[in-house]
Amino acid sequence: MSSEPHFKPRLHRLETIFTPRPLYFLTACTANRQPLLANDRTQKSLTEFAERAVNRGVCVGRYVLMPDHLHLFAAFGSSSVSVSEWMKALKRSLASQIGIAWQKGFFDHVLRSRESYAEKWRYVLANPVRAGLVNEAREWPYLGEIHRLELKL
């Protein structure tokens, strides 16, 4: 047996998606998991950025701002920016408006079915409850839906 450490290879983003408007589940964390996101100012900045994103072919659906990370669902049109470009722009915009630093990278997952979308939303919606911030998800003020997204099969 080797005494060398075993590292998992980092997964790469898919280069080609064979759907006209893929729906992504996206997560980004603050640097050192600093609790800076769950506030009215961040929510307003996120909403304004997401409303402008339509001009770039990106529609943001549901989202949850946790103290140290955000989850959101976004649909990207065929002529829109890439997921990586858009997430960099989002993080840059929020950093400049709120003065926060972000952890490098982000998590992305292409949703493949209505069940997957519903399953991911239930998970995200329960985050504030699991974290002990509220007793019921509907009590958390830093969540919402900017555009209604539907997964086309």
Secondary structure, 3 states (H helix, E strand, C coil): CCCCCCCCCCCCCCCCCCCCCCEEEEEEEEHHHCCCCCCHHHHHHHHHHHHHHHHHCEEEEEEEECCCEEEEEEEECCCCCCHHHHHHHHHHHHHHHHCCCECCCCEEEECCCHHHHHHHHHHHHCHHHHCCCCCCHHHCCCEEECCCCCCCC
